Amino acid sequence: MVKNNIDALRSVYLSLGGSLDDTYEDINGGSPVSAYRSVKDHIAAISKLDVGSGSYTETTTFYSGNATVVDLG
């Protein structure tokens, strides 16, 4: 159960492959992610993850159905 925004962001960070032992020099003085106490620091850490380099692909469909193509020219 997610208790607050910090817990939610920490869960996102971990689900994207991050570790609570990760450190970043430019975030929270280089302390590990487990020591972060702000939403801003967690978002900064999430932005550091290289989530686009894996072979996993996710597709999101916003519309499913029939569409009509109209020539506007």
PyMOL Python script that loads the backbone (N, CA, C, O; Angstrom):
from pymol import cmd

cmd.read_pdbstr("""\
ATOM      1  N   MET A   1       0.839  -1.188   0.000  1.00  0.00           N
ATOM      2  CA  MET A   1       0.000   0.000   0.000  1.00  0.00           C
ATOM      3  C   MET A   1       0.884   1.251   0.000  1.00  0.00           C
ATOM      4  O   MET A   1       1.810   1.365   0.803  1.00  0.00           O
ATOM      5  N   VAL A   2       0.594   2.170  -0.892  1.00  0.00           N
ATOM      6  CA  VAL A   2       1.348   3.414  -0.976  1.00  0.00           C
ATOM      7  C   VAL A   2       0.805   4.371   0.074  1.00  0.00           C
ATOM      8  O   VAL A   2      -0.401   4.608   0.151  1.00  0.00           O
ATOM      9  N   LYS A   3       1.706   4.917   0.882  1.00  0.00           N
ATOM     10  CA  LYS A   3       1.298   5.784   1.975  1.00  0.00           C
ATOM     11  C   LYS A   3       1.290   7.251   1.596  1.00  0.00           C
ATOM     12  O   LYS A   3       0.455   8.006   2.094  1.00  0.00           O
ATOM     13  N   ASN A   4       2.194   7.675   0.731  1.00  0.00           N
ATOM     14  CA  ASN A   4       2.293   9.083   0.373  1.00  0.00           C
ATOM     15  C   ASN A   4       3.012   9.232  -0.959  1.00  0.00           C
ATOM     16  O   ASN A   4       3.377   8.241  -1.590  1.00  0.00           O
ATOM     17  N   ASN A   5       3.213  10.471  -1.382  1.00  0.00           N
ATOM     18  CA  ASN A   5       3.870  10.736  -2.673  1.00  0.00           C
ATOM     19  C   ASN A   5       5.303  10.222  -2.712  1.00  0.00           C
ATOM     20  O   ASN A   5       5.753   9.719  -3.742  1.00  0.00           O
ATOM     21  N   ILE A   6       6.021  10.344  -1.599  1.00  0.00           N
ATOM     22  CA  ILE A   6       7.411   9.865  -1.552  1.00  0.00           C
ATOM     23  C   ILE A   6       7.445   8.355  -1.781  1.00  0.00           C
ATOM     24  O   ILE A   6       8.253   7.859  -2.565  1.00  0.00           O
ATOM     25  N   ASP A   7       6.567   7.630  -1.095  1.00  0.00           N
ATOM     26  CA  ASP A   7       6.512   6.176  -1.286  1.00  0.00           C
ATOM     27  C   ASP A   7       6.152   5.824  -2.724  1.00  0.00           C
ATOM     28  O   ASP A   7       6.713   4.890  -3.295  1.00  0.00           O
ATOM     29  N   ALA A   8       5.221   6.568  -3.309  1.00  0.00           N
ATOM     30  CA  ALA A   8       4.813   6.304  -4.690  1.00  0.00           C
ATOM     31  C   ALA A   8       5.968   6.534  -5.659  1.00  0.00           C
ATOM     32  O   ALA A   8       6.208   5.716  -6.548  1.00  0.00           O
ATOM     33  N   LEU A   9       6.679   7.641  -5.489  1.00  0.00           N
ATOM     34  CA  LEU A   9       7.809   7.931  -6.372  1.00  0.00           C
ATOM     35  C   LEU A   9       8.935   6.930  -6.178  1.00  0.00           C
ATOM     36  O   LEU A   9       9.593   6.538  -7.142  1.00  0.00           O
ATOM     37  N   ARG A  10       9.157   6.522  -4.958  1.00  0.00           N
ATOM     38  CA  ARG A  10      10.188   5.519  -4.681  1.00  0.00           C
ATOM     39  C   ARG A  10       9.822   4.202  -5.370  1.00  0.00           C
ATOM     40  O   ARG A  10      10.694   3.523  -5.912  1.00  0.00           O
ATOM     41  N   SER A  11       8.549   3.843  -5.351  1.00  0.00           N
ATOM     42  CA  SER A  11       8.091   2.625  -6.032  1.00  0.00           C
ATOM     43  C   SER A  11       8.296   2.726  -7.538  1.00  0.00           C
ATOM     44  O   SER A  11       8.710   1.761  -8.179  1.00  0.00           O
ATOM     45  N   VAL A  12       8.005   3.891  -8.098  1.00  0.00           N
ATOM     46  CA  VAL A  12       8.232   4.105  -9.533  1.00  0.00           C
ATOM     47  C   VAL A  12       9.714   3.956  -9.847  1.00  0.00           C
ATOM     48  O   VAL A  12      10.084   3.280 -10.808  1.00  0.00           O
ATOM     49  N   TYR A  13      10.557   4.582  -9.043  1.00  0.00           N
ATOM     50  CA  TYR A  13      12.014   4.513  -9.247  1.00  0.00           C
ATOM     51  C   TYR A  13      12.481   3.058  -9.248  1.00  0.00           C
ATOM     52  O   TYR A  13      13.246   2.648 -10.122  1.00  0.00           O
ATOM     53  N   LEU A  14      12.027   2.294  -8.282  1.00  0.00           N
ATOM     54  CA  LEU A  14      12.428   0.883  -8.192  1.00  0.00           C
ATOM     55  C   LEU A  14      11.873   0.071  -9.353  1.00  0.00           C
ATOM     56  O   LEU A  14      12.566  -0.798  -9.883  1.00  0.00           O
ATOM     57  N   SER A  15      10.636   0.340  -9.758  1.00  0.00           N
ATOM     58  CA  SER A  15      10.035  -0.427 -10.855  1.00  0.00           C
ATOM     59  C   SER A  15      10.710  -0.153 -12.189  1.00  0.00           C
ATOM     60  O   SER A  15      10.630  -0.968 -13.108  1.00  0.00           O
ATOM     61  N   LEU A  16      11.379   0.996 -12.300  1.00  0.00           N
ATOM     62  CA  LEU A  16      12.101   1.339 -13.527  1.00  0.00           C
ATOM     63  C   LEU A  16      13.550   0.848 -13.510  1.00  0.00           C
ATOM     64  O   LEU A  16      14.329   1.147 -14.415  1.00  0.00           O
ATOM     65  N   GLY A  17      13.896   0.092 -12.471  1.00  0.00           N
ATOM     66  CA  GLY A  17      15.229  -0.504 -12.429  1.00  0.00           C
ATOM     67  C   GLY A  17      16.206   0.183 -11.500  1.00  0.00           C
ATOM     68  O   GLY A  17      17.362  -0.230 -11.411  1.00  0.00           O
ATOM     69  N   GLY A  18      15.774   1.216 -10.810  1.00  0.00           N
ATOM     70  CA  GLY A  18      16.648   1.900  -9.868  1.00  0.00           C
ATOM     71  C   GLY A  18      16.826   1.100  -8.587  1.00  0.00           C
ATOM     72  O   GLY A  18      16.069   0.167  -8.318  1.00  0.00           O
ATOM     73  N   SER A  19      17.827   1.469  -7.799  1.00  0.00           N
ATOM     74  CA  SER A  19      18.109   0.839  -6.514  1.00  0.00           C
ATOM     75  C   SER A  19      18.147   1.914  -5.436  1.00  0.00           C
ATOM     76  O   SER A  19      18.572   3.040  -5.694  1.00  0.00           O
ATOM     77  N   LEU A  20      17.711   1.575  -4.244  1.00  0.00           N
ATOM     78  CA  LEU A  20      17.747   2.533  -3.143  1.00  0.00           C
ATOM     79  C   LEU A  20      19.167   2.888  -2.750  1.00  0.00           C
ATOM     80  O   LEU A  20      19.382   3.865  -2.033  1.00  0.00           O
ATOM     81  N   ASP A  21      20.145   2.111  -3.206  1.00  0.00           N
ATOM     82  CA  ASP A  21      21.552   2.396  -2.933  1.00  0.00           C
ATOM     83  C   ASP A  21      22.179   3.329  -3.965  1.00  0.00           C
ATOM     84  O   ASP A  21      23.316   3.766  -3.785  1.00  0.00           O
ATOM     85  N   ASP A  22      21.456   3.642  -5.045  1.00  0.00           N
ATOM     86  CA  ASP A  22      21.976   4.534  -6.089  1.00  0.00           C
ATOM     87  C   ASP A  22      22.268   5.908  -5.500  1.00  0.00           C
ATOM     88  O   ASP A  22      21.563   6.378  -4.608  1.00  0.00           O
ATOM     89  N   THR A  23      23.316   6.541  -6.010  1.00  0.00           N
ATOM     90  CA  THR A  23      23.654   7.909  -5.607  1.00  0.00           C
ATOM     91  C   THR A  23      23.909   8.754  -6.846  1.00  0.00           C
ATOM     92  O   THR A  23      24.356   8.248  -7.875  1.00  0.00           O
ATOM     93  N   TYR A  24      23.619  10.044  -6.737  1.00  0.00           N
ATOM     94  CA  TYR A  24      23.859  10.999  -7.808  1.00  0.00           C
ATOM     95  C   TYR A  24      24.485  12.232  -7.168  1.00  0.00           C
ATOM     96  O   TYR A  24      23.915  12.809  -6.242  1.00  0.00           O
ATOM     97  N   GLU A  25      25.633  12.628  -7.648  1.00  0.00           N
ATOM     98  CA  GLU A  25      26.362  13.765  -7.077  1.00  0.00           C
ATOM     99  C   GLU A  25      25.526  15.032  -7.003  1.00  0.00           C
ATOM    100  O   GLU A  25      25.636  15.801  -6.049  1.00  0.00           O
ATOM    101  N   ASP A  26      24.689  15.247  -8.012  1.00  0.00           N
ATOM    102  CA  ASP A  26      23.940  16.497  -8.099  1.00  0.00           C
ATOM    103  C   ASP A  26      22.551  16.441  -7.449  1.00  0.00           C
ATOM    104  O   ASP A  26      21.762  17.374  -7.591  1.00  0.00           O
ATOM    105  N   ILE A  27      22.254  15.344  -6.736  1.00  0.00           N
ATOM    106  CA  ILE A  27      20.972  15.236  -6.047  1.00  0.00           C
ATOM    107  C   ILE A  27      21.220  14.964  -4.566  1.00  0.00           C
ATOM    108  O   ILE A  27      21.901  14.000  -4.215  1.00  0.00           O
ATOM    109  N   ASN A  28      20.682  15.793  -3.719  1.00  0.00           N
ATOM    110  CA  ASN A  28      20.719  15.614  -2.265  1.00  0.00           C
ATOM    111  C   ASN A  28      22.127  15.359  -1.733  1.00  0.00           C
ATOM    112  O   ASN A  28      22.331  14.525  -0.851  1.00  0.00           O
ATOM    113  N   GLY A  29      23.089  16.088  -2.282  1.00  0.00           N
ATOM    114  CA  GLY A  29      24.461  15.996  -1.789  1.00  0.00           C
ATOM    115  C   GLY A  29      25.131  14.655  -2.010  1.00  0.00           C
ATOM    116  O   GLY A  29      26.097  14.326  -1.321  1.00  0.00           O
ATOM    117  N   GLY A  30      24.633  13.873  -2.963  1.00  0.00           N
ATOM    118  CA  GLY A  30      25.241  12.578  -3.265  1.00  0.00           C
ATOM    119  C   GLY A  30      24.806  11.453  -2.344  1.00  0.00           C
ATOM    120  O   GLY A  30      25.385  10.367  -2.378  1.00  0.00           O
ATOM    121  N   SER A  31      23.802  11.695  -1.530  1.00  0.00           N
ATOM    122  CA  SER A  31      23.333  10.641  -0.630  1.00  0.00           C
ATOM    123  C   SER A  31      22.530   9.596  -1.412  1.00  0.00           C
ATOM    124  O   SER A  31      22.059   9.885  -2.512  1.00  0.00           O
ATOM    125  N   PRO A  32      22.367   8.387  -0.864  1.00  0.00           N
ATOM    126  CA  PRO A  32      21.617   7.352  -1.575  1.00  0.00           C
ATOM    127  C   PRO A  32      20.138   7.712  -1.691  1.00  0.00           C
ATOM    128  O   PRO A  32      19.610   8.483  -0.889  1.00  0.00           O
ATOM    129  N   VAL A  33      19.490   7.154  -2.682  1.00  0.00           N
ATOM    130  CA  VAL A  33      18.072   7.408  -2.915  1.00  0.00           C
ATOM    131  C   VAL A  33      17.246   7.084  -1.659  1.00  0.00           C
ATOM    132  O   VAL A  33      16.244   7.747  -1.391  1.00  0.00           O
ATOM    133  N   SER A  34      17.652   6.100  -0.915  1.00  0.00           N
ATOM    134  CA  SER A  34      16.909   5.730   0.300  1.00  0.00           C
ATOM    135  C   SER A  34      16.845   6.861   1.315  1.00  0.00           C
ATOM    136  O   SER A  34      15.977   6.849   2.188  1.00  0.00           O
ATOM    137  N   ALA A  35      17.737   7.832   1.222  1.00  0.00           N
ATOM    138  CA  ALA A  35      17.763   8.954   2.163  1.00  0.00           C
ATOM    139  C   ALA A  35      16.977  10.166   1.662  1.00  0.00           C
ATOM    140  O   ALA A  35      16.830  11.149   2.388  1.00  0.00           O
ATOM    141  N   TYR A  36      16.475  10.105   0.442  1.00  0.00           N
ATOM    142  CA  TYR A  36      15.738  11.241  -0.121  1.00  0.00           C
ATOM    143  C   TYR A  36      14.450  11.452   0.661  1.00  0.00           C
ATOM    144  O   TYR A  36      13.767  10.496   1.028  1.00  0.00           O
ATOM    145  N   ARG A  37      14.126  12.720   0.912  1.00  0.00           N
ATOM    146  CA  ARG A  37      12.918  13.062   1.660  1.00  0.00           C
ATOM    147  C   ARG A  37      12.012  14.028   0.901  1.00  0.00           C
ATOM    148  O   ARG A  37      10.975  14.442   1.421  1.00  0.00           O
ATOM    149  N   SER A  38      12.394  14.390  -0.326  1.00  0.00           N
ATOM    150  CA  SER A  38      11.565  15.340  -1.077  1.00  0.00           C
ATOM    151  C   SER A  38      11.098  14.744  -2.405  1.00  0.00           C
ATOM    152  O   SER A  38      11.761  13.895  -3.001  1.00  0.00           O
ATOM    153  N   VAL A  39       9.949  15.214  -2.839  1.00  0.00           N
ATOM    154  CA  VAL A  39       9.408  14.819  -4.132  1.00  0.00           C
ATOM    155  C   VAL A  39      10.379  15.236  -5.243  1.00  0.00           C
ATOM    156  O   VAL A  39      10.626  14.478  -6.180  1.00  0.00           O
ATOM    157  N   LYS A  40      10.922  16.446  -5.125  1.00  0.00           N
ATOM    158  CA  LYS A  40      11.847  16.977  -6.131  1.00  0.00           C
ATOM    159  C   LYS A  40      13.050  16.053  -6.329  1.00  0.00           C
ATOM    160  O   LYS A  40      13.432  15.775  -7.466  1.00  0.00           O
ATOM    161  N   ASP A  41      13.651  15.575  -5.231  1.00  0.00           N
ATOM    162  CA  ASP A  41      14.816  14.685  -5.344  1.00  0.00           C
ATOM    163  C   ASP A  41      14.442  13.367  -6.004  1.00  0.00           C
ATOM    164  O   ASP A  41      15.201  12.848  -6.822  1.00  0.00           O
ATOM    165  N   HIS A  42      13.287  12.823  -5.662  1.00  0.00           N
ATOM    166  CA  HIS A  42      12.863  11.556  -6.271  1.00  0.00           C
ATOM    167  C   HIS A  42      12.618  11.707  -7.765  1.00  0.00           C
ATOM    168  O   HIS A  42      13.010  10.844  -8.551  1.00  0.00           O
ATOM    169  N   ILE A  43      11.974  12.795  -8.158  1.00  0.00           N
ATOM    170  CA  ILE A  43      11.729  13.027  -9.582  1.00  0.00           C
ATOM    171  C   ILE A  43      13.046  13.206 -10.329  1.00  0.00           C
ATOM    172  O   ILE A  43      13.202  12.712 -11.446  1.00  0.00           O
ATOM    173  N   ALA A  44      13.985  13.906  -9.717  1.00  0.00           N
ATOM    174  CA  ALA A  44      15.302  14.083 -10.341  1.00  0.00           C
ATOM    175  C   ALA A  44      15.991  12.733 -10.531  1.00  0.00           C
ATOM    176  O   ALA A  44      16.611  12.494 -11.567  1.00  0.00           O
ATOM    177  N   ALA A  45      15.886  11.849  -9.536  1.00  0.00           N
ATOM    178  CA  ALA A  45      16.499  10.521  -9.642  1.00  0.00           C
ATOM    179  C   ALA A  45      15.829   9.693 -10.732  1.00  0.00           C
ATOM    180  O   ALA A  45      16.510   8.999 -11.487  1.00  0.00           O
ATOM    181  N   ILE A  46      14.513   9.758 -10.819  1.00  0.00           N
ATOM    182  CA  ILE A  46      13.795   9.027 -11.869  1.00  0.00           C
ATOM    183  C   ILE A  46      14.252   9.503 -13.240  1.00  0.00           C
ATOM    184  O   ILE A  46      14.398   8.701 -14.163  1.00  0.00           O
ATOM    185  N   SER A  47      14.476  10.802 -13.374  1.00  0.00           N
ATOM    186  CA  SER A  47      14.905  11.338 -14.676  1.00  0.00           C
ATOM    187  C   SER A  47      16.312  10.873 -15.057  1.00  0.00           C
ATOM    188  O   SER A  47      16.683  10.942 -16.229  1.00  0.00           O
ATOM    189  N   LYS A  48      17.089  10.408 -14.101  1.00  0.00           N
ATOM    190  CA  LYS A  48      18.446   9.923 -14.374  1.00  0.00           C
ATOM    191  C   LYS A  48      18.453   8.500 -14.937  1.00  0.00           C
ATOM    192  O   LYS A  48      19.429   8.086 -15.564  1.00  0.00           O
ATOM    193  N   LEU A  49      17.382   7.761 -14.718  1.00  0.00           N
ATOM    194  CA  LEU A  49      17.342   6.369 -15.178  1.00  0.00           C
ATOM    195  C   LEU A  49      17.272   6.305 -16.688  1.00  0.00           C
ATOM    196  O   LEU A  49      16.595   7.110 -17.327  1.00  0.00           O
ATOM    197  N   ASP A  50      17.973   5.347 -17.249  1.00  0.00           N
ATOM    198  CA  ASP A  50      17.992   5.135 -18.693  1.00  0.00           C
ATOM    199  C   ASP A  50      16.957   4.070 -19.015  1.00  0.00           C
ATOM    200  O   ASP A  50      17.302   2.910 -19.239  1.00  0.00           O
ATOM    201  N   VAL A  51      15.693   4.461 -19.039  1.00  0.00           N
ATOM    202  CA  VAL A  51      14.626   3.491 -19.232  1.00  0.00           C
ATOM    203  C   VAL A  51      14.367   3.160 -20.695  1.00  0.00           C
ATOM    204  O   VAL A  51      13.632   2.216 -20.987  1.00  0.00           O
ATOM    205  N   GLY A  52      14.949   3.909 -21.612  1.00  0.00           N
ATOM    206  CA  GLY A  52      14.694   3.676 -23.034  1.00  0.00           C
ATOM    207  C   GLY A  52      15.665   2.738 -23.707  1.00  0.00           C
ATOM    208  O   GLY A  52      15.514   2.464 -24.898  1.00  0.00           O
ATOM    209  N   SER A  53      16.671   2.224 -22.985  1.00  0.00           N
ATOM    210  CA  SER A  53      17.699   1.432 -23.650  1.00  0.00           C
ATOM    211  C   SER A  53      17.424  -0.067 -23.623  1.00  0.00           C
ATOM    212  O   SER A  53      18.133  -0.829 -24.280  1.00  0.00           O
ATOM    213  N   GLY A  54      16.423  -0.503 -22.887  1.00  0.00           N
ATOM    214  CA  GLY A  54      16.146  -1.932 -22.790  1.00  0.00           C
ATOM    215  C   GLY A  54      15.395  -2.440 -23.992  1.00  0.00           C
ATOM    216  O   GLY A  54      15.025  -1.670 -24.878  1.00  0.00           O
ATOM    217  N   SER A  55      15.168  -3.748 -24.026  1.00  0.00           N
ATOM    218  CA  SER A  55      14.446  -4.336 -25.145  1.00  0.00           C
ATOM    219  C   SER A  55      12.948  -4.360 -24.879  1.00  0.00           C
ATOM    220  O   SER A  55      12.172  -4.739 -25.756  1.00  0.00           O
ATOM    221  N   TYR A  56      12.534  -3.965 -23.691  1.00  0.00           N
ATOM    222  CA  TYR A  56      11.113  -3.942 -23.336  1.00  0.00           C
ATOM    223  C   TYR A  56      10.410  -2.800 -24.047  1.00  0.00           C
ATOM    224  O   TYR A  56      10.875  -1.661 -24.012  1.00  0.00           O
ATOM    225  N   THR A  57       9.309  -3.099 -24.681  1.00  0.00           N
ATOM    226  CA  THR A  57       8.526  -2.092 -25.378  1.00  0.00           C
ATOM    227  C   THR A  57       7.092  -2.155 -24.874  1.00  0.00           C
ATOM    228  O   THR A  57       6.508  -3.233 -24.769  1.00  0.00           O
ATOM    229  N   GLU A  58       6.536  -1.007 -24.567  1.00  0.00           N
ATOM    230  CA  GLU A  58       5.157  -0.942 -24.124  1.00  0.00           C
ATOM    231  C   GLU A  58       4.386  -0.089 -25.111  1.00  0.00           C
ATOM    232  O   GLU A  58       4.845   0.978 -25.517  1.00  0.00           O
ATOM    233  N   THR A  59       3.223  -0.560 -25.492  1.00  0.00           N
ATOM    234  CA  THR A  59       2.391   0.162 -26.436  1.00  0.00           C
ATOM    235  C   THR A  59       1.114   0.597 -25.733  1.00  0.00           C
ATOM    236  O   THR A  59       0.480  -0.195 -25.034  1.00  0.00           O
ATOM    237  N   THR A  60       0.749   1.830 -25.915  1.00  0.00           N
ATOM    238  CA  THR A  60      -0.492   2.355 -25.349  1.00  0.00           C
ATOM    239  C   THR A  60      -1.396   2.758 -26.497  1.00  0.00           C
ATOM    240  O   THR A  60      -0.984   3.504 -27.386  1.00  0.00           O
ATOM    241  N   THR A  61      -2.614   2.272 -26.481  1.00  0.00           N
ATOM    242  CA  THR A  61      -3.580   2.615 -27.508  1.00  0.00           C
ATOM    243  C   THR A  61      -4.568   3.607 -26.927  1.00  0.00           C
ATOM    244  O   THR A  61      -5.237   3.322 -25.933  1.00  0.00           O
ATOM    245  N   PHE A  62      -4.659   4.770 -27.551  1.00  0.00           N
ATOM    246  CA  PHE A  62      -5.579   5.794 -27.081  1.00  0.00           C
ATOM    247  C   PHE A  62      -6.926   5.699 -27.795  1.00  0.00           C
ATOM    248  O   PHE A  62      -7.944   6.146 -27.265  1.00  0.00           O
ATOM    249  N   TYR A  63      -6.934   5.126 -28.978  1.00  0.00           N
ATOM    250  CA  TYR A  63      -8.176   4.986 -29.728  1.00  0.00           C
ATOM    251  C   TYR A  63      -8.161   3.638 -30.416  1.00  0.00           C
ATOM    252  O   TYR A  63      -7.180   3.254 -31.053  1.00  0.00           O
ATOM    253  N   SER A  64      -9.233   2.948 -30.280  1.00  0.00           N
ATOM    254  CA  SER A  64      -9.350   1.673 -30.960  1.00  0.00           C
ATOM    255  C   SER A  64     -10.714   1.646 -31.629  1.00  0.00           C
ATOM    256  O   SER A  64     -11.745   1.774 -30.968  1.00  0.00           O
ATOM    257  N   GLY A  65     -10.710   1.484 -32.912  1.00  0.00           N
ATOM    258  CA  GLY A  65     -11.992   1.472 -33.629  1.00  0.00           C
ATOM    259  C   GLY A  65     -11.778   1.836 -35.088  1.00  0.00           C
ATOM    260  O   GLY A  65     -10.662   1.758 -35.600  1.00  0.00           O
ATOM    261  N   ASN A  66     -12.839   2.229 -35.743  1.00  0.00           N
ATOM    262  CA  ASN A  66     -12.752   2.599 -37.141  1.00  0.00           C
ATOM    263  C   ASN A  66     -12.607   4.105 -37.260  1.00  0.00           C
ATOM    264  O   ASN A  66     -13.240   4.867 -36.529  1.00  0.00           O
ATOM    265  N   ALA A  67     -11.776   4.515 -38.177  1.00  0.00           N
ATOM    266  CA  ALA A  67     -11.597   5.946 -38.422  1.00  0.00           C
ATOM    267  C   ALA A  67     -11.841   6.229 -39.901  1.00  0.00           C
ATOM    268  O   ALA A  67     -11.570   5.388 -40.759  1.00  0.00           O
ATOM    269  N   THR A  68     -12.344   7.393 -40.179  1.00  0.00           N
ATOM    270  CA  THR A  68     -12.557   7.819 -41.550  1.00  0.00           C
ATOM    271  C   THR A  68     -11.496   8.834 -41.921  1.00  0.00           C
ATOM    272  O   THR A  68     -11.280   9.814 -41.208  1.00  0.00           O
ATOM    273  N   VAL A  69     -10.828   8.590 -43.057  1.00  0.00           N
ATOM    274  CA  VAL A  69      -9.803   9.504 -43.528  1.00  0.00           C
ATOM    275  C   VAL A  69     -10.482  10.500 -44.461  1.00  0.00           C
ATOM    276  O   VAL A  69     -11.160  10.112 -45.412  1.00  0.00           O
ATOM    277  N   VAL A  70     -10.296  11.778 -44.181  1.00  0.00           N
ATOM    278  CA  VAL A  70     -10.909  12.820 -44.981  1.00  0.00           C
ATOM    279  C   VAL A  70      -9.821  13.620 -45.655  1.00  0.00           C
ATOM    280  O   VAL A  70      -8.877  14.060 -44.999  1.00  0.00           O
ATOM    281  N   ASP A  71      -9.939  13.817 -46.968  1.00  0.00           N
ATOM    282  CA  ASP A  71      -8.976  14.624 -47.712  1.00  0.00           C
ATOM    283  C   ASP A  71      -9.344  16.092 -47.553  1.00  0.00           C
ATOM    284  O   ASP A  71     -10.387  16.543 -48.026  1.00  0.00           O
ATOM    285  N   LEU A  72      -8.458  16.834 -46.871  1.00  0.00           N
ATOM    286  CA  LEU A  72      -8.716  18.239 -46.626  1.00  0.00           C
ATOM    287  C   LEU A  72      -8.184  19.136 -47.733  1.00  0.00           C
ATOM    288  O   LEU A  72      -8.329  20.356 -47.664  1.00  0.00           O
ATOM    289  N   GLY A  73      -7.573  18.549 -48.748  1.00  0.00           N
ATOM    290  CA  GLY A  73      -6.957  19.328 -49.808  1.00  0.00           C
ATOM    291  C   GLY A  73      -7.862  19.634 -50.887  1.00  0.00           C
ATOM    292  O   GLY A  73      -7.472  20.290 -51.853  1.00  0.00           O
TER     293      GLY A  73
END
""", "prot")
cmd.dss("prot")
cmd.show_as("cartoon", "prot")
cmd.util.cbc("prot")
cmd.orient("prot")
